[in-house]
């Protein structure tokens, strides 16, 4: 009986700690199971108990499950629950998967100011596989091996510079060699103005073999001489 009571008290303590942590988060904020484990100094063998607590809270709609291990605290208005902000969603997925994420498809082209057409679905490219379904409407995450290759070989740490390079990579990947021709002069200009010469070299060196056409399309002789 004594051991059983200790177990119950322990579960109550875990539940109270988890709920207190969530209650201090801003409405609309994402969080992960791993985040709770780390922030509140829980042991790994307590993760199942935490998962059960989060599952119960999710069923009561106190929190909203996005995908395995990722949740958010819903923000309410007089019209009901507000959808999660896309930036917050991306941050939560990136944190949970320890992944790099960038706008994909038409969104990447838009980010460069080359098109104004709005995509029906907000697409993102991700460097790690997302096996479980993400329960958010009109948002899609796509894993590409070529993106992971680029991420692992692009040796630039400065976040702003890195983000510019990711947008360019994503736009090139979406347009491919045939689509590149429609925006050729604009893309050449963007590449040269957004990335300084030494970053351009690192960008080209990090490309997978399937995308080496980019170095030729971007005034190949000049790029080749710099890389050499």
CORHUSUL-V178877 format. One line per field, one symbol per residue. phi: phi as a letter, one per 30 degrees, with the letter a starting at -180 (. if undefined). burial: b if it has 16 or more other C-alpha atoms within 10 Angstrom, else e. A space follows every 50 residues. Layout:
phi = ???
burial = ???
//
This chain:
phi = .ddddddddddddddddddddddcdddiddabedddeddchddedcdddd ddddddddddidbcdcaeibbbddccbdckddddddddddddddddchcc bbebidddddddicacdcddcdcbcbdbdcdddcdbdhbbcbdbdddddd edcddbcdddddddddddeddddddidddeddbeddddddddddbdedde ddddddddedcdeddddchedddddddd
burial = eeeeeeeeeebeebbebbeeebeeeebbbbbbbbebbeeeeeeeeeeeeb eebbbeebeeebbbbbbbbbbbbbeeeeeeeeebeeeebbbbbbbbbebb bbbbbbbbbbbbeeeeeeeeebbbbbbbebeeebeeeeeebebeebbbeb beebeeeeeeebebbbbbbbbbbbbeeeebeeeeeebeebbeeebeeebb bbbbbbbeeebeebbebbeeeebeeeee
//
